[in-house]
Amino acid sequence: MVSTENPAPSFPKPEFTGAEAGLQEFPSSKSRSYNYFKPRKMRATVYEDVTFDVQPDPERHLSQGWIYGFADGPGGYPKDWTELKSSDWHRFLDPNEEWEQTIYRNNSNVVRQIQLNLENAKKAGAYRNWAGSWVRFVERHLGAWMHAEHGLGMHVFCSEQRSAPTNMINNAIAVNTAHKLRFAQDLALYNLDLTESELAFDGSVHRSVWHQDPVWQGVREAVERLTAIGDWAESLFAANVVFEALVGVLFRSHLVMQVSARNGDYVTPTLVGAGEHDYERDRSYTRTLFGMLTGDETHSAHNKQVLGGWLDKWVPVAAHAARELQPIWSQPQEKVVTFAESWDASVNGLRTLLSELSLDEPKGLA
């Protein structure tokens, strides 16, 4: 006889297993304030909270491996995108502690100050005191430098900032990108202001100078070669350690900042000084990053060898670009500094940076 009773419904029984990440012991596992990382000080800063582990990787929390990948290679942030090696890429923290709020706050303060300076200069008729040769210098050479800043920002740093293996490194490089693009924009707006002033100022000549003037072709070549580097760390090292020290600081600090006032110009130094301040901050994180790599307990010797090779490769390129600029030192009416003095100051700056990174000076630097 067949039973007409309905069988009791059955359901799958849940099996509770310990997820690998949940079973791990973290620095604050037993704390009321929970973090997956150990702060540099007693308490985590806002910078650490909003940047650390925003992009985790399999070496820290992604026990299942990268959750996305590329069609022609490994997933995530491959470490072979640079020849340099690190025992722990996550050890890098930006000494400037840049995050979203600081980026907007710092750049808005710079832009506000520059705008006030330009408005005051126009009201005071400050441009009337410029020497004629200085007007030509600014329209040709400061205008040409705008292209170098934009090229570095858009095509060097911007392309690097996705490739580094941690969010902290990429974040610092992204701020570097913003600095360069903002400074290039500052120079462009300054060019427009001068074009509309009482000066006989040609605001379009900078394009032909950048493309055709022989003194700028070394700089142009160097910037274009920097854009073609595939290794993100080589690109950063060649740009921020070598090119900026031997060419950027040479032009901005050891020429424009030195001779502007003697030629009746008290406006340009405030603008160019903002660009120099940007580089001081960018050099700070660059020094910290490469110092971490040259001091790595496992890969120090390898990294120093690689960086030494990059110095041998890029110092001649930057030195050639710098020496091609030499004729413009004689163009201002008041010449308070020679090219030799400016070059020596730039070389000494690079030597100091290399010493801080425990790197040997390349041959032929002097």
C-alpha positions in Angstrom: 0.0 0.0 0.0 1.5 3.4 -1.0 1.6 6.1 1.7 -0.2 9.3 0.8 1.7 11.3 3.4 3.9 14.0 2.1 7.5 13.5 3.0 9.1 16.1 5.2 10.9 18.8 3.2 14.7 18.7 3.3 17.0 21.6 3.0 20.8 21.8 2.5 22.6 22.2 5.8 24.9 25.2 5.9 28.5 24.4 6.6 30.3 27.1 8.5 34.0 27.2 7.6 36.7 29.7 8.7 37.4 32.0 5.8 41.2 32.3 5.4 41.2 36.1 5.6 38.9 36.1 8.7 41.2 33.7 10.6 44.3 35.8 10.1 45.8 37.8 13.0 46.1 41.5 12.1 47.8 44.3 14.0 44.5 45.4 15.5 42.5 42.1 15.5 41.8 42.5 19.3 41.4 46.2 19.2 38.2 48.3 19.2 39.7 50.2 16.3 40.3 47.6 13.6 42.9 47.9 10.9 44.5 45.5 8.5 47.8 47.3 8.8 50.3 48.5 11.5 50.3 52.4 11.6 53.7 54.1 11.5 52.9 55.8 14.8 50.6 54.9 17.7 47.5 55.8 15.8 46.8 55.7 12.1 46.7 59.0 10.3 43.9 59.9 7.9 46.4 59.4 5.0 47.0 55.8 6.2 43.3 55.1 6.7 42.3 56.2 3.2 45.3 54.8 1.2 46.6 51.7 2.9 45.1 48.5 1.5 42.6 50.3 -0.7 44.1 48.1 -3.4 45.0 44.8 -1.6 47.0 42.1 -3.3 47.5 38.3 -2.9 50.5 38.9 -0.6 48.3 40.5 2.0 44.5 39.8 1.8 43.5 38.3 -1.5 44.0 34.6 -0.6 42.1 33.6 -3.8 44.5 35.5 -6.0 43.8 38.5 -8.2 40.1 38.8 -9.1 40.8 40.3 -12.5 43.5 40.0 -15.1 44.8 40.9 -18.5 44.4 38.9 -21.7 48.1 38.7 -22.4 49.5 38.3 -18.9 49.0 38.0 -15.1 46.4 39.8 -13.2 46.4 42.8 -10.9 49.6 44.7 -10.5 52.4 42.5 -11.9 55.7 43.1 -10.1 57.7 42.4 -13.3 56.5 45.8 -14.7 59.7 47.1 -13.2 63.2 45.6 -13.0 63.6 46.7 -9.4 62.6 44.4 -6.5 61.3 44.8 -3.0 60.9 42.5 -0.1 57.7 44.4 0.7 56.4 47.1 -1.7 53.7 48.0 0.9 56.4 49.5 3.2 56.4 52.7 1.2 54.4 55.5 2.7 54.3 59.0 1.2 56.2 61.3 3.6 53.9 64.1 2.3 50.9 62.1 3.3 49.0 63.2 0.2 45.4 62.0 -0.2 42.3 63.4 -1.9 41.7 66.3 0.5 45.3 67.5 0.6 45.5 67.4 -3.2 42.6 69.8 -3.6 43.6 72.0 -0.6 47.2 72.4 -1.5 46.6 73.0 -5.2 43.8 75.4 -4.6 46.0 77.4 -2.2 48.7 77.7 -4.8 46.3 78.7 -7.6 44.7 81.3 -5.3 48.0 82.8 -4.4 49.1 83.0 -8.1 45.9 84.6 -9.1 46.2 87.2 -6.4 49.8 88.0 -7.5 48.8 88.4 -11.1 45.9 90.6 -10.3 48.1 92.8 -8.1 50.7 92.9 -10.7 48.2 94.2 -13.3 46.8 96.8 -10.9 50.3 98.0 -10.0 51.5 98.1 -13.7 54.4 95.9 -12.7 55.1 94.8 -16.2 56.1 98.3 -17.3 59.4 97.9 -15.5 60.5 94.9 -17.5 63.6 95.2 -19.6 62.9 94.6 -23.3 65.3 91.6 -23.5 63.5 90.1 -20.5 60.1 90.3 -22.3 61.6 88.3 -25.2 63.1 85.8 -22.7 59.8 85.2 -21.0 57.8 84.9 -24.1 60.2 82.5 -25.7 61.8 80.4 -23.0 59.4 80.4 -20.1 56.7 79.7 -22.7 58.8 76.8 -24.1 59.2 75.3 -20.6 55.5 75.0 -20.4 55.7 72.2 -23.0 58.2 70.3 -20.9 56.0 70.5 -17.8 52.9 69.4 -19.7 54.8 66.6 -21.4 56.1 65.2 -18.1 52.7 65.5 -16.4 50.5 64.1 -19.2 52.8 61.5 -20.8 55.3 60.4 -18.1 53.9 60.6 -14.6 50.3 60.0 -15.7 51.3 56.8 -17.4 53.3 55.6 -14.4 50.6 56.0 -11.8 48.7 52.9 -12.7 51.7 50.6 -13.0 53.3 50.5 -9.5 52.3 47.5 -7.3 50.7 49.4 -4.4 48.1 52.1 -4.0 50.4 54.2 -1.9 53.0 54.5 -4.6 50.4 55.1 -7.3 48.8 57.8 -5.2 52.0 59.7 -4.7 52.8 59.5 -8.5 49.2 60.7 -9.2 49.8 63.8 -7.1 53.1 64.3 -9.0 51.0 64.3 -12.2 48.6 66.9 -10.8 51.5 69.1 -9.8 53.0 69.1 -13.3 49.7 69.6 -15.1 48.7 72.5 -12.8 52.1 74.2 -13.2 51.9 73.9 -17.0 48.4 75.4 -16.8 49.7 78.2 -14.6 52.4 79.0 -17.2 49.7 78.9 -20.0 47.4 81.4 -18.1 50.4 83.6 -17.4 51.2 83.6 -21.1 47.7 84.8 -21.8 47.9 87.5 -19.2 51.1 88.9 -20.6 49.6 88.7 -24.1 46.8 90.9 -23.0 49.0 93.3 -21.0 50.5 96.6 -22.2 53.7 94.7 -23.2 54.6 94.0 -26.8 54.4 90.3 -25.9 53.9 87.5 -28.5 51.9 84.8 -26.8 52.2 82.3 -29.6 55.9 82.2 -30.3 56.6 79.5 -27.6 55.3 76.8 -30.0 57.8 77.5 -32.7 60.6 77.9 -30.0 59.7 74.4 -28.6 59.7 72.8 -32.1 62.4 74.7 -33.9 64.8 76.7 -31.6 68.1 74.7 -31.4 68.6 75.5 -27.7 65.4 73.7 -26.8 65.8 70.5 -29.0 67.8 68.7 -26.4 65.1 69.3 -23.7 62.4 68.3 -26.2 64.3 65.1 -27.1 64.8 64.2 -23.4 61.1 64.7 -22.6 60.0 62.6 -25.6 62.4 59.8 -24.7 61.1 59.8 -21.2 57.6 59.2 -22.5 58.8 56.0 -24.2 60.0 54.1 -21.1 58.1 51.0 -20.4 59.4 50.3 -16.8 57.4 52.5 -14.5 60.2 52.8 -11.9 62.8 53.7 -14.5 60.5 56.3 -15.8 60.0 57.8 -12.4 63.8 57.6 -11.6 64.9 59.1 -14.9 62.3 62.0 -14.6 62.4 62.9 -10.9 66.0 62.1 -10.0 67.9 62.8 -13.2 66.0 65.1 -15.5 64.5 67.3 -12.9 67.8 67.7 -11.0 69.9 68.5 -14.1 67.4 70.3 -16.3 64.3 71.3 -14.3 66.0 72.8 -11.3 68.7 74.2 -13.5 66.1 76.2 -15.5 63.6 77.1 -12.9 65.7 77.7 -9.8 69.2 78.4 -11.0 68.2 80.7 -13.9 64.7 82.1 -13.8 64.5 82.6 -10.1 68.0 84.1 -10.0 67.7 86.7 -12.8 64.1 87.8 -12.8 64.2 90.5 -10.2 67.4 92.1 -11.6 65.5 92.5 -14.9 62.6 94.3 -13.2 60.4 91.2 -12.9 59.0 90.4 -9.4 56.0 88.5 -10.7 57.5 85.5 -12.5 59.5 84.3 -9.5 56.2 83.8 -7.5 54.9 81.6 -10.3 58.0 79.6 -10.9 58.6 79.3 -7.2 55.3 77.4 -6.9 56.7 74.9 -9.5 59.9 74.5 -7.5 57.9 73.9 -4.3 55.9 71.2 -6.1 59.2 69.5 -7.1 60.5 69.7 -3.5 57.5 67.6 -2.4 57.8 65.2 -5.3 61.5 64.7 -4.7 60.7 63.9 -1.1 58.5 60.9 -1.9 60.9 59.8 -4.7 63.8 59.8 -2.3 61.8 57.8 0.2 60.7 55.2 -2.4 64.2 54.6 -3.9 65.8 54.8 -0.6 63.6 52.0 0.5 64.7 50.0 -2.5 68.5 50.6 -2.2 68.2 49.8 1.5 66.2 46.6 1.0 67.6 43.8 3.1 67.3 41.2 0.3 67.5 43.1 -3.0 69.7 46.1 -2.2 72.6 45.0 -4.4 70.4 44.2 -7.3 68.5 47.5 -7.1 71.7 49.5 -6.8 73.1 47.8 -9.9 69.9 48.5 -11.9 69.8 52.1 -10.7 73.4 52.6 -11.6 72.6 51.4 -15.1 69.8 53.8 -15.4 72.1 56.6 -14.3 74.6 55.7 -17.0 71.8 55.8 -19.5 69.9 59.0 -18.5 72.5 61.3 -17.1 74.1 61.9 -20.5 70.7 62.6 -22.0 69.8 65.2 -19.3 73.3 66.7 -19.4 73.1 67.2 -23.2 69.7 68.9 -22.8 71.1 71.2 -20.1 74.2 72.2 -22.1 72.1 72.9 -25.2 70.3 75.5 -23.1 73.5 77.4 -22.3 73.0 80.2 -24.8 69.9 81.5 -23.1 71.9 82.5 -20.0 73.4 85.4 -22.0 70.1 86.7 -23.3 68.7 88.7 -20.2 70.0 92.3 -20.0 71.1 91.8 -16.4 73.2 88.6 -16.0 73.7 87.8 -12.4 74.6 84.1 -12.8 76.6 82.2 -15.4 75.7 78.9 -16.9 78.7 77.3 -15.2 77.5 78.4 -11.8 74.0 77.2 -12.4 75.3 73.9 -13.8 77.5 73.3 -10.8 74.6 74.0 -8.4 72.4 71.5 -10.2 75.1 68.8 -10.3 75.7 69.3 -6.6 72.0 68.8 -6.0 72.0 65.6 -7.9 75.1 64.4 -6.0 73.4 65.1 -2.7 70.4 63.1 -3.8 72.5 60.2 -5.0 74.4 60.2 -1.7 71.1 60.0 0.2 70.1 57.0 -2.0 73.5 55.3 -1.4 74.2 55.4 -5.1 77.6 56.0 -6.8 78.0 59.0 -9.0 78.0 58.1 -12.7 81.0 58.8 -14.8 81.0 62.1 -16.8 78.6 63.9 -14.5 80.9 66.9 -13.9 
